[in-house]
Amino acid sequence: MGVLRKLEIASGVLGLTLLVIVVITIYLVNRSNKMKKQDQVKIDKFLEDYKALKPARYSYADIKKITNQFQDKVGQGGYRIVYKGKLSNDVHVMVKILNNVKGNGDEFIYEVQTMGRIHHINVVRLVEYCVDGLRRALLYEFLPNNSLEKFISTDKEKNSHGLEKLHDIALGISKEIEYLHLGCDQRILHFDIKPHNILLDNKFIPKIFDFGLAKLCSKE
């Protein structure tokens, strides 16, 4: 086989390969855009029903101001990043930014829908939210003593507060789980209880955080 013939074959194979790559890329981009649009439609419908509760809704520009351009990151995991923010000189908040990924819309809906049903001392309070195009964020009360994970991994904290404080924290968590399972109109399953998602307020009262995986189900 001549050199020119080999070059023609190689060129044809290369061209076919590039064509396949382009077609696959276009398909994936279109599929991603379609899922994002479906996500947005789902959220818009949810917010239309939810607005009767008159919650405050922020723009993404507001979120930038509240977090001072995302300067103070206090946590990260899964598909979200949490920043410390300030609504006023006296009111601080945690701002959970949801990354633009598949399932983001479901997580937003589950969390807002679930938090709207919970009024308990041992649950982090949802303050406001942001839906601005495909950008979504949830604003929570700020808890100054970090997570239970940091508390139990620091000998200084454990030694200074003792076993009695750990007992009180464990009791608070168990009371909240009992409330979620038995005290609400519908049973709420968190599905992600771990020290990382237990936050401590200024009196070291534990509060359960991050209901993105939570599910509502009937008590039956």
C-alpha atoms as an extended CHARMM CRD file, in Angstrom:
* protein
*
       220  EXT
         1         1  MET       CA              0.0000000000        0.0000000000        0.0000000000  PROA      1               0.0000000000
         2         2  GLY       CA              1.3890000000        3.3680000000       -0.9890000000  PROA      2               0.0000000000
         3         3  VAL       CA              2.2690000000        6.1350000000        1.4200000000  PROA      3               0.0000000000
         4         4  LEU       CA             -0.4480000000        8.3990000000        0.0440000000  PROA      4               0.0000000000
         5         5  ARG       CA             -3.0600000000        5.6670000000        0.4890000000  PROA      5               0.0000000000
         6         6  LYS       CA             -1.9940000000        5.1800000000        4.1250000000  PROA      6               0.0000000000
         7         7  LEU       CA             -2.2240000000        8.9190000000        4.7330000000  PROA      7               0.0000000000
         8         8  GLU       CA             -5.7170000000        8.9960000000        3.2060000000  PROA      8               0.0000000000
         9         9  ILE       CA             -6.8570000000        6.1600000000        5.5060000000  PROA      9               0.0000000000
        10        10  ALA       CA             -5.2760000000        7.7810000000        8.5770000000  PROA      10              0.0000000000
        11        11  SER       CA             -6.8580000000       11.0980000000        7.6830000000  PROA      11              0.0000000000
        12        12  GLY       CA            -10.2570000000        9.4360000000        7.2380000000  PROA      12              0.0000000000
        13        13  VAL       CA            -10.0190000000        7.6410000000       10.5930000000  PROA      13              0.0000000000
        14        14  LEU       CA             -8.9530000000       10.8540000000       12.3210000000  PROA      14              0.0000000000
        15        15  GLY       CA            -11.7840000000       12.7920000000       10.7270000000  PROA      15              0.0000000000
        16        16  LEU       CA            -14.3360000000       10.1470000000       11.7370000000  PROA      16              0.0000000000
        17        17  THR       CA            -12.9900000000       10.1290000000       15.3050000000  PROA      17              0.0000000000
        18        18  LEU       CA            -13.2390000000       13.9160000000       15.5540000000  PROA      18              0.0000000000
        19        19  LEU       CA            -16.7810000000       13.7940000000       14.1590000000  PROA      19              0.0000000000
        20        20  VAL       CA            -17.8130000000       11.2330000000       16.7930000000  PROA      20              0.0000000000
        21        21  ILE       CA            -16.2670000000       13.3740000000       19.5640000000  PROA      21              0.0000000000
        22        22  VAL       CA            -18.1010000000       16.4760000000       18.3340000000  PROA      22              0.0000000000
        23        23  VAL       CA            -21.4360000000       14.6200000000       18.1290000000  PROA      23              0.0000000000
        24        24  ILE       CA            -21.0120000000       13.1890000000       21.6490000000  PROA      24              0.0000000000
        25        25  THR       CA            -20.0400000000       16.6050000000       23.0390000000  PROA      25              0.0000000000
        26        26  ILE       CA            -23.0740000000       18.2800000000       21.4720000000  PROA      26              0.0000000000
        27        27  TYR       CA            -25.3090000000       15.5210000000       22.8510000000  PROA      27              0.0000000000
        28        28  LEU       CA            -23.9100000000       15.8730000000       26.3930000000  PROA      28              0.0000000000
        29        29  VAL       CA            -24.1850000000       19.6750000000       26.3380000000  PROA      29              0.0000000000
        30        30  ASN       CA            -27.7780000000       19.5380000000       25.0900000000  PROA      30              0.0000000000
        31        31  ARG       CA            -28.6340000000       16.8730000000       27.6740000000  PROA      31              0.0000000000
        32        32  SER       CA            -27.0840000000       18.9630000000       30.4500000000  PROA      32              0.0000000000
        33        33  ASN       CA            -28.9640000000       22.0870000000       29.3420000000  PROA      33              0.0000000000
        34        34  LYS       CA            -32.2200000000       20.1310000000       29.1700000000  PROA      34              0.0000000000
        35        35  MET       CA            -31.7490000000       18.8360000000       32.7320000000  PROA      35              0.0000000000
        36        36  LYS       CA            -30.9380000000       22.3520000000       33.9600000000  PROA      36              0.0000000000
        37        37  LYS       CA            -34.1330000000       23.6880000000       32.3600000000  PROA      37              0.0000000000
        38        38  GLN       CA            -36.1690000000       20.8680000000       33.9060000000  PROA      38              0.0000000000
        39        39  ASP       CA            -34.5330000000       21.6560000000       37.2460000000  PROA      39              0.0000000000
        40        40  GLN       CA            -35.4570000000       25.3280000000       36.9120000000  PROA      40              0.0000000000
        41        41  VAL       CA            -39.0760000000       24.5800000000       35.9670000000  PROA      41              0.0000000000
        42        42  LYS       CA            -39.3600000000       22.3090000000       38.9990000000  PROA      42              0.0000000000
        43        43  ILE       CA            -37.9870000000       25.0010000000       41.3250000000  PROA      43              0.0000000000
        44        44  ASP       CA            -40.1690000000       27.7490000000       39.8300000000  PROA      44              0.0000000000
        45        45  LYS       CA            -43.2720000000       25.6420000000       40.4160000000  PROA      45              0.0000000000
        46        46  PHE       CA            -42.1970000000       24.9060000000       43.9860000000  PROA      46              0.0000000000
        47        47  LEU       CA            -41.5190000000       28.5840000000       44.7400000000  PROA      47              0.0000000000
        48        48  GLU       CA            -44.8840000000       29.5820000000       43.2880000000  PROA      48              0.0000000000
        49        49  ASP       CA            -46.5470000000       27.3570000000       45.8840000000  PROA      49              0.0000000000
        50        50  TYR       CA            -44.0940000000       28.3440000000       48.6300000000  PROA      50              0.0000000000
        51        51  LYS       CA            -44.4020000000       32.1250000000       48.2790000000  PROA      51              0.0000000000
        52        52  ALA       CA            -47.6500000000       32.0980000000       50.2640000000  PROA      52              0.0000000000
        53        53  LEU       CA            -45.4270000000       31.8210000000       53.3500000000  PROA      53              0.0000000000
        54        54  LYS       CA            -43.8610000000       35.1810000000       52.3800000000  PROA      54              0.0000000000
        55        55  PRO       CA            -40.1950000000       34.2080000000       52.7420000000  PROA      55              0.0000000000
        56        56  ALA       CA            -37.4900000000       36.7130000000       51.7760000000  PROA      56              0.0000000000
        57        57  ARG       CA            -35.7550000000       36.0030000000       48.4860000000  PROA      57              0.0000000000
        58        58  TYR       CA            -32.3260000000       37.3880000000       47.6320000000  PROA      58              0.0000000000
        59        59  SER       CA            -30.5380000000       37.8970000000       44.3270000000  PROA      59              0.0000000000
        60        60  TYR       CA            -27.0650000000       36.4950000000       43.7100000000  PROA      60              0.0000000000
        61        61  ALA       CA            -25.7200000000       40.0780000000       43.8680000000  PROA      61              0.0000000000
        62        62  ASP       CA            -27.2020000000       40.3060000000       47.3820000000  PROA      62              0.0000000000
        63        63  ILE       CA            -25.4660000000       37.0490000000       48.3270000000  PROA      63              0.0000000000
        64        64  LYS       CA            -22.1190000000       38.4790000000       47.2100000000  PROA      64              0.0000000000
        65        65  LYS       CA            -22.6420000000       41.5140000000       49.4460000000  PROA      65              0.0000000000
        66        66  ILE       CA            -23.8110000000       39.4160000000       52.3930000000  PROA      66              0.0000000000
        67        67  THR       CA            -20.7290000000       37.1770000000       52.1840000000  PROA      67              0.0000000000
        68        68  ASN       CA            -18.3540000000       40.0660000000       51.3540000000  PROA      68              0.0000000000
        69        69  GLN       CA            -17.5290000000       38.4630000000       47.9980000000  PROA      69              0.0000000000
        70        70  PHE       CA            -17.3170000000       34.9520000000       49.5220000000  PROA      70              0.0000000000
        71        71  GLN       CA            -14.3510000000       35.7890000000       51.7340000000  PROA      71              0.0000000000
        72        72  ASP       CA            -15.0000000000       33.6310000000       54.8070000000  PROA      72              0.0000000000
        73        73  LYS       CA            -15.5170000000       29.9450000000       53.9590000000  PROA      73              0.0000000000
        74        74  VAL       CA            -16.5950000000       27.9250000000       56.9980000000  PROA      74              0.0000000000
        75        75  GLY       CA            -17.3510000000       24.5570000000       55.4330000000  PROA      75              0.0000000000
        76        76  GLN       CA            -17.4040000000       22.4520000000       52.2840000000  PROA      76              0.0000000000
        77        77  GLY       CA            -18.7060000000       19.0520000000       51.3050000000  PROA      77              0.0000000000
        78        78  GLY       CA            -20.6150000000       17.2100000000       48.6110000000  PROA      78              0.0000000000
        79        79  TYR       CA            -22.0830000000       19.7280000000       46.2310000000  PROA      79              0.0000000000
        80        80  ARG       CA            -22.0900000000       22.7700000000       48.5000000000  PROA      80              0.0000000000
        81        81  ILE       CA            -19.8330000000       25.3900000000       50.0500000000  PROA      81              0.0000000000
        82        82  VAL       CA            -20.7820000000       27.2930000000       53.2070000000  PROA      82              0.0000000000
        83        83  TYR       CA            -19.6910000000       30.8860000000       53.8550000000  PROA      83              0.0000000000
        84        84  LYS       CA            -20.1380000000       33.1730000000       56.8130000000  PROA      84              0.0000000000
        85        85  GLY       CA            -22.2130000000       36.2520000000       55.9690000000  PROA      85              0.0000000000
        86        86  LYS       CA            -23.7480000000       39.3020000000       57.6020000000  PROA      86              0.0000000000
        87        87  LEU       CA            -27.2760000000       40.6790000000       57.1450000000  PROA      87              0.0000000000
        88        88  SER       CA            -26.5520000000       43.5470000000       59.5480000000  PROA      88              0.0000000000
        89        89  ASN       CA            -23.9980000000       44.4370000000       62.2220000000  PROA      89              0.0000000000
        90        90  ASP       CA            -25.8760000000       42.2380000000       64.6870000000  PROA      90              0.0000000000
        91        91  VAL       CA            -27.1750000000       39.4350000000       62.4840000000  PROA      91              0.0000000000
        92        92  HSD       CA            -24.7380000000       36.8750000000       61.0780000000  PROA      92              0.0000000000
        93        93  VAL       CA            -25.7190000000       33.9860000000       58.8300000000  PROA      93              0.0000000000
        94        94  MET       CA            -24.3280000000       30.8910000000       57.1570000000  PROA      94              0.0000000000
        95        95  VAL       CA            -24.7660000000       30.9640000000       53.3840000000  PROA      95              0.0000000000
        96        96  LYS       CA            -24.8360000000       27.5540000000       51.7280000000  PROA      96              0.0000000000
        97        97  ILE       CA            -24.0760000000       27.8200000000       48.0050000000  PROA      97              0.0000000000
        98        98  LEU       CA            -25.4280000000       24.8860000000       45.9880000000  PROA      98              0.0000000000
        99        99  ASN       CA            -23.2010000000       23.9830000000       43.0750000000  PROA      99              0.0000000000
       100       100  ASN       CA            -24.8220000000       23.7740000000       39.6470000000  PROA      100             0.0000000000
       101       101  VAL       CA            -25.0070000000       19.9850000000       39.3050000000  PROA      101             0.0000000000
       102       102  LYS       CA            -27.6120000000       17.3390000000       38.5830000000  PROA      102             0.0000000000
       103       103  GLY       CA            -29.9610000000       16.9730000000       41.5340000000  PROA      103             0.0000000000
       104       104  ASN       CA            -29.3110000000       20.5140000000       42.7150000000  PROA      104             0.0000000000
       105       105  GLY       CA            -32.9570000000       21.4450000000       42.2070000000  PROA      105             0.0000000000
       106       106  ASP       CA            -34.1620000000       18.4530000000       44.2090000000  PROA      106             0.0000000000
       107       107  GLU       CA            -31.7670000000       19.2520000000       47.0660000000  PROA      107             0.0000000000
       108       108  PHE       CA            -32.9700000000       22.8590000000       47.1650000000  PROA      108             0.0000000000
       109       109  ILE       CA            -36.6350000000       21.8220000000       47.2200000000  PROA      109             0.0000000000
       110       110  TYR       CA            -36.1130000000       19.0570000000       49.8020000000  PROA      110             0.0000000000
       111       111  GLU       CA            -34.2400000000       21.3860000000       52.1180000000  PROA      111             0.0000000000
       112       112  VAL       CA            -36.6260000000       24.3560000000       51.9220000000  PROA      112             0.0000000000
       113       113  GLN       CA            -39.6880000000       22.1190000000       52.0600000000  PROA      113             0.0000000000
       114       114  THR       CA            -38.3390000000       20.1800000000       55.0400000000  PROA      114             0.0000000000
       115       115  MET       CA            -37.0880000000       23.1970000000       56.9940000000  PROA      115             0.0000000000
       116       116  GLY       CA            -40.4830000000       24.8480000000       56.5830000000  PROA      116             0.0000000000
       117       117  ARG       CA            -42.0050000000       22.0300000000       58.6270000000  PROA      117             0.0000000000
       118       118  ILE       CA            -39.4890000000       22.0680000000       61.4870000000  PROA      118             0.0000000000
       119       119  HSD       CA            -39.6020000000       24.3520000000       64.5080000000  PROA      119             0.0000000000
       120       120  HSD       CA            -37.2700000000       22.8960000000       67.1000000000  PROA      120             0.0000000000
       121       121  ILE       CA            -34.4320000000       24.1780000000       69.2680000000  PROA      121             0.0000000000
       122       122  ASN       CA            -32.1180000000       21.4610000000       67.9490000000  PROA      122             0.0000000000
       123       123  VAL       CA            -32.4680000000       22.3020000000       64.2320000000  PROA      123             0.0000000000
       124       124  VAL       CA            -30.5420000000       25.0620000000       62.4610000000  PROA      124             0.0000000000
       125       125  ARG       CA            -33.0690000000       27.7250000000       61.4310000000  PROA      125             0.0000000000
       126       126  LEU       CA            -33.4740000000       28.5550000000       57.7350000000  PROA      126             0.0000000000
       127       127  VAL       CA            -33.5680000000       32.3530000000       57.4220000000  PROA      127             0.0000000000
       128       128  GLU       CA            -33.8240000000       33.1990000000       53.7060000000  PROA      128             0.0000000000
       129       129  TYR       CA            -32.9620000000       31.7990000000       50.2860000000  PROA      129             0.0000000000
       130       130  CYS       CA            -31.6450000000       32.7970000000       46.8720000000  PROA      130             0.0000000000
       131       131  VAL       CA            -32.7910000000       31.5890000000       43.4570000000  PROA      131             0.0000000000
       132       132  ASP       CA            -31.2790000000       33.6520000000       40.6780000000  PROA      132             0.0000000000
       133       133  GLY       CA            -31.2970000000       31.7990000000       37.3730000000  PROA      133             0.0000000000
       134       134  LEU       CA            -29.3110000000       28.6170000000       37.9410000000  PROA      134             0.0000000000
       135       135  ARG       CA            -27.6610000000       30.0200000000       41.0730000000  PROA      135             0.0000000000
       136       136  ARG       CA            -29.1330000000       28.8390000000       44.3730000000  PROA      136             0.0000000000
       137       137  ALA       CA            -28.2580000000       29.5020000000       47.9950000000  PROA      137             0.0000000000
       138       138  LEU       CA            -29.7670000000       28.9230000000       51.4290000000  PROA      138             0.0000000000
       139       139  LEU       CA            -29.2140000000       31.2910000000       54.3690000000  PROA      139             0.0000000000
       140       140  TYR       CA            -29.1890000000       29.8940000000       57.9160000000  PROA      140             0.0000000000
       141       141  GLU       CA            -28.6620000000       31.2730000000       61.3980000000  PROA      141             0.0000000000
       142       142  PHE       CA            -24.9520000000       31.4300000000       62.1990000000  PROA      142             0.0000000000
       143       143  LEU       CA            -23.6760000000       29.1370000000       64.9660000000  PROA      143             0.0000000000
       144       144  PRO       CA            -20.3390000000       30.2730000000       66.4260000000  PROA      144             0.0000000000
       145       145  ASN       CA            -18.9730000000       27.0390000000       67.9000000000  PROA      145             0.0000000000
       146       146  ASN       CA            -18.4650000000       25.1320000000       64.6460000000  PROA      146             0.0000000000
       147       147  SER       CA            -19.4460000000       21.5000000000       64.2230000000  PROA      147             0.0000000000
       148       148  LEU       CA            -19.5550000000       18.5420000000       66.5800000000  PROA      148             0.0000000000
       149       149  GLU       CA            -16.8570000000       17.0050000000       64.3870000000  PROA      149             0.0000000000
       150       150  LYS       CA            -14.4170000000       19.7670000000       65.3620000000  PROA      150             0.0000000000
       151       151  PHE       CA            -15.5570000000       19.6680000000       68.9850000000  PROA      151             0.0000000000
       152       152  ILE       CA            -14.8780000000       15.9600000000       69.5050000000  PROA      152             0.0000000000
       153       153  SER       CA            -11.6160000000       16.0300000000       67.5590000000  PROA      153             0.0000000000
       154       154  THR       CA            -10.1170000000       18.8000000000       69.7300000000  PROA      154             0.0000000000
       155       155  ASP       CA             -8.7860000000       17.6520000000       73.1120000000  PROA      155             0.0000000000
       156       156  LYS       CA             -8.8410000000       21.2280000000       74.4200000000  PROA      156             0.0000000000
       157       157  GLU       CA            -12.5930000000       21.5150000000       73.8090000000  PROA      157             0.0000000000
       158       158  LYS       CA            -13.3800000000       18.1130000000       75.3190000000  PROA      158             0.0000000000
       159       159  ASN       CA            -11.2070000000       18.6900000000       78.3970000000  PROA      159             0.0000000000
       160       160  SER       CA            -12.5870000000       22.1810000000       79.0620000000  PROA      160             0.0000000000
       161       161  HSD       CA            -16.2570000000       21.1270000000       78.8040000000  PROA      161             0.0000000000
       162       162  GLY       CA            -16.0860000000       17.5660000000       80.0790000000  PROA      162             0.0000000000
       163       163  LEU       CA            -18.2380000000       14.4910000000       79.6720000000  PROA      163             0.0000000000
       164       164  GLU       CA            -21.3380000000       16.2470000000       81.0080000000  PROA      164             0.0000000000
       165       165  LYS       CA            -21.3650000000       18.6110000000       78.0270000000  PROA      165             0.0000000000
       166       166  LEU       CA            -20.9110000000       15.7030000000       75.5980000000  PROA      166             0.0000000000
       167       167  HSD       CA            -23.8470000000       13.9810000000       77.3140000000  PROA      167             0.0000000000
       168       168  ASP       CA            -26.0150000000       17.1130000000       76.8830000000  PROA      168             0.0000000000
       169       169  ILE       CA            -25.0590000000       17.3340000000       73.2080000000  PROA      169             0.0000000000
       170       170  ALA       CA            -25.8930000000       13.6680000000       72.5970000000  PROA      170             0.0000000000
       171       171  LEU       CA            -29.2250000000       14.0890000000       74.3980000000  PROA      171             0.0000000000
       172       172  GLY       CA            -30.1070000000       17.1410000000       72.2900000000  PROA      172             0.0000000000
       173       173  ILE       CA            -29.3760000000       15.2550000000       69.0730000000  PROA      173             0.0000000000
       174       174  SER       CA            -31.4880000000       12.2670000000       70.1520000000  PROA      174             0.0000000000
       175       175  LYS       CA            -34.4120000000       14.5720000000       71.0640000000  PROA      175             0.0000000000
       176       176  GLU       CA            -34.2760000000       16.1380000000       67.6180000000  PROA      176             0.0000000000
       177       177  ILE       CA            -34.1760000000       12.7890000000       65.8070000000  PROA      177             0.0000000000
       178       178  GLU       CA            -37.1900000000       11.6890000000       67.8720000000  PROA      178             0.0000000000
       179       179  TYR       CA            -38.9740000000       14.9110000000       66.8810000000  PROA      179             0.0000000000
       180       180  LEU       CA            -38.1940000000       14.4230000000       63.1770000000  PROA      180             0.0000000000
       181       181  HSD       CA            -39.4950000000       10.8550000000       63.2500000000  PROA      181             0.0000000000
       182       182  LEU       CA            -42.5050000000       11.2890000000       65.5350000000  PROA      182             0.0000000000
       183       183  GLY       CA            -43.2570000000       14.9650000000       66.1820000000  PROA      183             0.0000000000
       184       184  CYS       CA            -43.9970000000       16.3140000000       62.6890000000  PROA      184             0.0000000000
       185       185  ASP       CA            -47.0920000000       15.8610000000       60.5340000000  PROA      185             0.0000000000
       186       186  GLN       CA            -44.9790000000       13.7140000000       58.2360000000  PROA      186             0.0000000000
       187       187  ARG       CA            -41.9910000000       11.6540000000       59.2830000000  PROA      187             0.0000000000
       188       188  ILE       CA            -38.7310000000       13.3650000000       58.2590000000  PROA      188             0.0000000000
       189       189  LEU       CA            -35.7500000000       11.1300000000       57.5040000000  PROA      189             0.0000000000
       190       190  HSD       CA            -32.4980000000       13.1030000000       57.4260000000  PROA      190             0.0000000000
       191       191  PHE       CA            -30.2970000000       10.3770000000       55.8350000000  PROA      191             0.0000000000
       192       192  ASP       CA            -27.0700000000       12.2450000000       56.6210000000  PROA      192             0.0000000000
       193       193  ILE       CA            -26.7180000000       12.4980000000       60.4240000000  PROA      193             0.0000000000
       194       194  LYS       CA            -23.0160000000       12.7620000000       61.2750000000  PROA      194             0.0000000000
       195       195  PRO       CA            -20.7940000000       15.0120000000       63.4680000000  PROA      195             0.0000000000
       196       196  HSD       CA            -20.0360000000       17.2020000000       60.4430000000  PROA      196             0.0000000000
       197       197  ASN       CA            -23.7590000000       18.0880000000       60.1750000000  PROA      197             0.0000000000
       198       198  ILE       CA            -24.2840000000       18.8190000000       63.8770000000  PROA      198             0.0000000000
       199       199  LEU       CA            -23.5290000000       22.4710000000       64.6500000000  PROA      199             0.0000000000
       200       200  LEU       CA            -23.1390000000       24.0720000000       68.1060000000  PROA      200             0.0000000000
       201       201  ASP       CA            -24.5150000000       27.4640000000       69.1300000000  PROA      201             0.0000000000
       202       202  ASN       CA            -22.9770000000       29.8760000000       71.6500000000  PROA      202             0.0000000000
       203       203  LYS       CA            -24.2540000000       27.7130000000       74.5420000000  PROA      203             0.0000000000
       204       204  PHE       CA            -23.0900000000       24.4930000000       72.8340000000  PROA      204             0.0000000000
       205       205  ILE       CA            -26.6880000000       23.4600000000       72.1220000000  PROA      205             0.0000000000
       206       206  PRO       CA            -26.5160000000       21.0340000000       69.1550000000  PROA      206             0.0000000000
       207       207  LYS       CA            -28.4780000000       21.8160000000       66.0050000000  PROA      207             0.0000000000
       208       208  ILE       CA            -28.9040000000       19.4700000000       63.0420000000  PROA      208             0.0000000000
       209       209  PHE       CA            -27.8820000000       20.9540000000       59.7050000000  PROA      209             0.0000000000
       210       210  ASP       CA            -28.0170000000       20.0900000000       55.9980000000  PROA      210             0.0000000000
       211       211  PHE       CA            -31.3490000000       18.5330000000       55.0430000000  PROA      211             0.0000000000
       212       212  GLY       CA            -30.4160000000       18.2160000000       51.3470000000  PROA      212             0.0000000000
       213       213  LEU       CA            -30.8870000000       14.4220000000       51.4130000000  PROA      213             0.0000000000
       214       214  ALA       CA            -33.9310000000       14.4600000000       53.6820000000  PROA      214             0.0000000000
       215       215  LYS       CA            -37.1660000000       12.7580000000       52.6630000000  PROA      215             0.0000000000
       216       216  LEU       CA            -40.7410000000       13.2030000000       53.8490000000  PROA      216             0.0000000000
       217       217  CYS       CA            -42.8220000000       10.0870000000       54.3540000000  PROA      217             0.0000000000
       218       218  SER       CA            -46.0710000000        9.1870000000       56.0750000000  PROA      218             0.0000000000
       219       219  LYS       CA            -45.9870000000        7.9000000000       59.6320000000  PROA      219             0.0000000000
       220       220  GLU       CA            -47.6510000000        4.7050000000       58.4380000000  PROA      220             0.0000000000
